[in-house]
Amino acid sequence: MDSVSYEHPSVNRPLYSFAEADRIARVTSNTSRRWLKGYHFWYEEERREMPPITPGRGKQDAVSFVDLVEVAVIGKLRKRNFSLKRIRQINAYCRLTLKVPRPLVTQKFKVAGRDIFLEDDFDVLVDVGREAGMLAWREVLEPFLEDVEYENELARRWWPLGRDHKVVVDPDYGFGLPVIEGVGVRTEIIAERREAGDSIEEITYDFGVTPDQIEDALLWEKPEDAAA
């Protein structure tokens, strides 16, 4: 029997707009909507339907925390040049093997996914090659999954910069938006205050945060500034 609790109110309730999900998952505009709801396009005057990555999600026009994590996982694979067709096949194969409807957001995938992903008889990876599949797991998926915390087998909390940084996405804090861990102040508020000209000292005093926490918040909200 499936032990994964998909009824958990915090992780399954609608929290984000599609635009917010795109921003947090670091995918391009309108991507979350297309991957979660499916879409259609016209080809030679014929309407063609593309199903969502995960069938049976429902018709809600908002994104839950587990939806968000799933989009982030898919986004990592897309950056490794996995086609959506292959990702759908991977997801379907993992659903069958792990016996859960949404494997990419379960602890089962974190524990057993590597073996499934790299099985010799798993021909889903033919188009990208076995070596590309191994690199995708070792360099992209495995580090990502280490930064996800699970509860009752389901993704429950996510550190988008890694656990060494104090930015966490938790559906119970900050309306599910990224916050400073242990404080609950939304990172976007820290960034707004800094852009308005407030000093680090003023922000630490007003919110009870440390300069290191402010630095992490700004690193998440303004990665382009950190890279400059």
N, C-alpha and C positions, 0 to 999 in steps of 0.2 A: 504493500500500500504506500502511496506517495506520502512522505513525511514532511514535505515542504509546505509551509503555511502561507498560501497565497491570500489568505483572508486578513492578514495583519493590517489593522486600520492605518497605521502610520505610513507604511511603505507603499500602500496601494491607493491611498486617497489621492485625488487630483490636486496637484500643488502648483504646477508650473504651466505657463503658456508655452506654446511651441517655440516662440522666440526665446524665452528664458532657457528652455531646455537646450536649444541650439548653442546658446552662449556658454552655458555651464559645461556641456559635453564637448565644447570646442569643435563643433561641426558647422558647416556653411548654412546660410539662411534657408529655412523651410525644410531642412533635412529631417528633423524629428518627425514632422507631420508625414512626410512621404514614407519613411521607414516604419512608422507605427500604424499608419492608417491605410497605406497603399496609395496609388495614384493611377492616373490614366494619361495616355498621350495618343496623338494621331499619327498614323503612319500609312502613307499612300491612301488617304481618305478612309482609313479604317481605325476605329477606336480600339485601342489596346489597353487592357487592364493589368496593372502590376500589383500583386497582393502585398500586404505588409510582411515584414520579415518574420514576425511572430503571429501566426493565425490565431483567431479566437480571442484577441485581446479585448474586443468590445468596441463601441463606437463613441466613447467619450472624447470630447474636444479639449482635453487637458492632459497633462503628463504627470504620472506618478513618479515616486522615487525609483522604483524598480524599472519603470520605463526609461528613466534618465540613465541609469547605469547600463541598461541594455544598449541604448543609443551610443553611449561612450565606448562600450566594447566593440560594437560594429564599426564605429568611427576609427578605432585603432586598426582594425583589419583592413578597412578601406585605404588607410594611409600606407599599408603594406601591399597595396595594389590587388587585393582580393576583390573580385567582382561581386556585385550583389547576388548574382545567380549562385556563385560558390558559397557565399555566406548563408544564403537560404538553405543550401544543401547541407552545409556544416551544422546549422541549427537543427534541421530535420533529423540528421543522423544522431546528434547528441540527444535530442528529445527521445528518440527510439532507444538509444543505448542506456541513458540515465533514467529514463521513465519519468521525466518531469516535463511539463508543458513549456517552461521557459528556462532552459538549462544555463544560458549565459549569465544569469543573475543568481545562480545557486552555488552553495559551497561544494556540491557534488562536481560541478564543472571545474572548480579550482583544484579539487583533489584528484579527480580522474580525467579531467579534460586533456591533459598532456598526452596520456597514453592513447586516448581516443583519437586525438588530433593527429597523432603521428603513426597510427597503425598502418602496417604494410598493406592491408586489404581495404583501406579507407581511400577509395579512388576519387573522392571529392577534390583532393588536392592535385589532381593530375595537371590541370591547366597552369597552376602556379609552380608546380614542382615540389618534391618532398623537402628539398633544402630550404625553399622559401617558407614552407610551412613550419619547419623547425625554427627558423629565424624569427618568424612571427610570434611563435609561442615564447621563445626564450628572451627575446628582446622587447616585446610589446605586451603580450597578454600576461605572462607570468608576473612581471613587475606591477602591472596594473592590478591584477587580482590580489596581490599582497597588500595593496592599499585599500581593499574593501573588507569591511567587517560584516560577519554574518550572524544572524539570529534565527533559530529554528530553520536552518539551512538556506535562508533567503537573505540577499543583500540588505543590510540594515544601516550602514554608515560608510562614507567614502571620504578619503583624504586625497583630493585631486592633485596636490603637489607632492604627495608621498607623506608617510607618517613622520618624517623628520621635520615637517613644517606644520605649523599650528593652524591650518585651514581645513575645516571639515564640512562636509555636506551631510546634514542629519535632518530627516523630515520632521523631527520634533522641535527643532530650533530655527529661529529666523525664517519661518514659513518655508523651510526646506532650502533656502538660499545659502550659499557659502558663508560660514561664520568663523570667528576666531574660537578655536577649541577651548572649552573650559570657561569661556566668558560669554559667548553667544552673541557678540556684536557682529553684525553683518559686514563683510569685507567691503561691500560697495559703499557703505556709510563712511568707513575709514578713508577710502579713496576720494570720496566726495569732499570730505573735510580737508584732506591734503591739497586737493585741487583748488579749494577755496582759499588756500593760503595759510591754513592753521599749521602751527609748528608741531613737531613730534611731541614736545613737552605738553602742549595744550591738549593734544589728543589722548596722551597717556593719562593726564589728570582727569579729563572728562569721562573716559570710559573704563578706567582702571586696567589698562593694558600695558604691556611692556613695549619698548622700542623694537625688540625682535619680533613680537607679534604683529606690530604695525608693518614691519618690513615684509613679513610673510603675506599679509593682507594685500599690500601693494604689489608684491610679486605675482599674486594670483590675478588681481584686477588689471594690472598694467604690465603684462609680461614684456611688451615691446620696449617699455622704458628700462626694464631691468637688463634687457639684452643690449641696449644701446651703450 
